[in-house]
């Protein structure tokens, strides 16, 4: 029995458009947004979807944008977000204003004192930042890193616990060769002075997309834990950097071992020709497409 035709309302279109934007591979959201805009043919729905999806996408993908006057780069994350479009760069003590949809930095201002960490916390943060800069320069030539205080930034001296977060982001986009890739890692370090220990938790994510005459994606995630003793700022920084270096190198080795042995036939089976068509998407009868039904079910708008 043929399924009954069902035209989507504006809310359903917006939610589906958001889904496509949020699930864009690394470095490809602008291309997908351009196509979505054309397919929707509804500026109101597109603008609503884009204004909600782009900030979430930018923060989850840990994108980095050049500051005005080429004075450096700022990471866009949930850890350094001050206001809706403002992001702190603690290394330069600057706050960047971001246009999420255009993915550009539009303005910059000096950070206020209350937006920065205390001098005591800054000793630990700066020492760790210096070690991470050296590590990222060696391991990720096209990468960027930053260290943020996410808990206890006003601690003035020994005796209290606090938490730092190391964010590493690297991307290599090569659309002319039909491939893009990204590395994202977030390391939470809890400084537990009461027990003289540092607890380290890492979340690593690798994404790759190959789409020359096909469509193959990699989305690999990994979590790990470690610990070390509480020491002076410089010694803590060296210990943390060594832990991060060890776990990231170990994970990369495991990825290489897993995927280097895959035969060519595996990828040939996965590859599927992508249709190239100028046919308008039939919004009035989208339920005939299984993907649309799956997305609607996931978003809870199938009824």
N, C-alpha and C positions, 0 to 999 in steps of 0.2 A: 504494500500500500504506500503510495507516494506521501512523503511528509508534507504537511501543510505549510504553505508559504507564510513567512513571518518577517515583517520589516522591522529592523532594529530602530529603537528610539535614540535620541541624542545621548543619553546616559550610557547606553550599551555600546554605541559607537566609540564614545570617549574612553570607556574602560578597555575596549579591545585595542584601540590605538595606543593607550598607555602600555598595555601588555607588550605590544611589538616594540615600542621604544625602550622599555626597561629590559627587554631581552635581546637588545642589539649587541652583537659581538663588539669587543674592544675596538675603539677607533672608528666605528661604522654608524653611530647613531645619526650623524648629520645626513648620510646617504639615505637611511631608512626614513628619517623625518621628511626629507624632500619627496620621497615616493608616497608616503602616507598622506602628505598634504594634497598631492595630486589625486590620489585615490578617494580620499574623503570628500574633496570638493566642497568643504564647509569650513570656513575660516574660524568660526566660533568654536566648533568642536575641536578642531586641530589646536588652536591656541590654548584651550582649557587643558587638553591632554598633554601638550608640550610643557606648559607651565608647572604641571604636577610631576611629570616624568623626568624631565631633564635634571632638576636638583638631586633627585634620588639616584639617578644614573651616575651623575658626576661624582657624587660622594661615595657610592659603592665601588666605582671603578678607580677611585683615588687619582683622578686626573690632575695634572699640574699645568698651570698657565703662567705665561711670562708676565712679570710685573712691568708697569710702564717704565720707559727709559731704559729697558733692558737691565734693570738692576737686580735681576734674579728671577726665580720661579716661586710660586706659591702652590702648595698642595690644597686640594679641595676635599676635605674629609669632615666627618661628624665630630672629630676630636678637636679641631681648631675653629669650629664654626661659632661665631659670636652672635651675629644676627642672621636674618634670612639670607642675605647676600654678602655677608662680611666674614672674612677668614683671616686669622692671625698667622703671621710668619714670625715665630719667636726668634729666629736667627737674626733677623734684621729689625725686629721690634716694629714691624709695619703691619697694617691691616689693609687687606685688599678687598675692593668691592668687585663682585663677579656678576657678569651677565651669563646666567646659566644656559640659556638657549643658544646664544651665539658662542658660548665657551670662550670668553675673553675677559681679561681684567680691565675694568673701565676706570678705576680710580684707586688711589692709595693714600693712606694717612698714617701718621705716627700712632702707635698704640698708646692708650692711656695707662697710667701706672697700675690701676686696678685690673687691667686686662693681662698684665704680666705676672710671672711668678716672683716670689720673694727672693732676695739675694741668696739665701741658704739653698733653696730648691734650684736656683739657677746654676749653682756650682755643680750639682749632679747632672742637670740637664745639659749644660754646655759641654761638660767633659764627655758625656755619652754622645752628644751631637758630633763632636770632633772625631771620635772613633768611628761612628757610623759613616761620616763623610768619606773617610779613608777606605772603609770596607766597600761602600757602594761604588766608589770610583774604580776599584779593582774588579768587582764582580758584575756590575751593571753599568757599562759605559754610557748608556742612554737613560740611566735611572736617576731618581731623586729621592731624598729622604728628609725626614724631619723628626724632631723629638718634642712631644708635648707633655705638659703636666695635666692630668685629668682628675686628680684628687689630691687635696692638700697643698695647693699652690701658695697658700698664705702661711705655711709653716715657717717659723722664724729660726728654728734651731733644733738640735738633737732632742729626741724624746717623743717624737710623733711619727706616725706612719704616713706615707704618701705613695703616689703611683705615677709612673711615667709611661708613655706609649711611644714606641718607635714605629714609624710608618715608612715603608719602602715601596716605591712604585716605579716600574719601568715598562716602556712600550716600544714596540718596533712595528710601525705601520708601513706597509708597502702595497698600496692598492693597485699600483701599476703591475705588480707581480701577483695580484689576486691572493694576498695573504696578509694577515695582521696577527699580532700577538701581544700579550701583556703578562707581567709578573706583579703580583700584589702580595705584600706580607705586612702583618700587623703584630707587633710584639708588646704585650702588656707586662710591665715590670712592677711588682708590688714591693716596695721597700718597707720591710717589717722590722723596724728598729727594736721593738720590744723583744723579739726573738733573734735579732741580729742575722736575719736571713732575707734573701731576695728570691721571690718566686717569679718565674718567667713563663709566660704562656704565649705561644705563637699560632697564628692562623695564616696559612699560605694558600695562594690561589694562582693557578696558571691557566691562561686562556689562549687558544690559537684557533684561527679560522682560515682554511684553505678553500677557495671557491673558483678555481680555474676549471671550467667544464664540469663542475660538481659542487658538492657542499659537505665538507668534512670539518667538524669542530671538536676541539678538546677543551674540557672544563674540569680541571683537576683541583681538588682541595685536600688540605692536610692540616692537622692540628698536632701540636706537641707541647710538652712541658719540661721544665728544667729548674734548677735552683743553684744558688751560690751564696757565699757569705757576705754579710754587710761589711763594707770597707770604706776607705776614703773615696771621695768622688772619682779621682783618676783611676784608682784600682777597680772600683765598681764598673766603670766604663769599659775597661779592658776585658774584664770577666764577662760582661754582658755581650760585648761585641764578639768574643770568642764563641760563646754559646750560640749566638745567632748565625755566625759563620759556619759552625759545625752542622747545625740542623738544616740550614738551607742547602749546603753542599751535599749533605746526605740525601735530602729529598730530591735534588736535581739528579743525583746518581741513580736513585731508584726509578725516576721517570725515564731516564735514558735507557736503563736496562729493560724497562717494561715495553717501551715503544720501538727500540732499535731492532727487536727480534720479530716485529710484526711483518709478515710477508706482504708483498705487493698485492696479492690477491685479496687480502683483507680489506684494503682501502678501495680496491676496485669494486668489491661487493657493496661497500658503503656509499660509494659515489653515485649520485643520481643527477641526471641532466636537469638543469633548471630551465623552466619554460621562459621564453622571451615573447611577450605578447603586448599588444596595445589595447587589449580588451578591457573595458571598464569593469571594476569589481562590482558584482550585483548585490548591493546592500539590501535590496528588497527581498532576496531569497538566499540569505547566507547559510541557513540551516542545512543546505544540501552539502556543505563542506564539513568534513569531519573535524578539521582543525578549528573551525569556528565553534563547533559544538563543544570541543574540548576546552577551548578558552572560556567560553561562556560558563561551562560547568565549574572551572577553576575559580572564576571570578564571582560565582554565585548569581549570575544573571541569566540563567538558562530558562527561566520562566517569566 
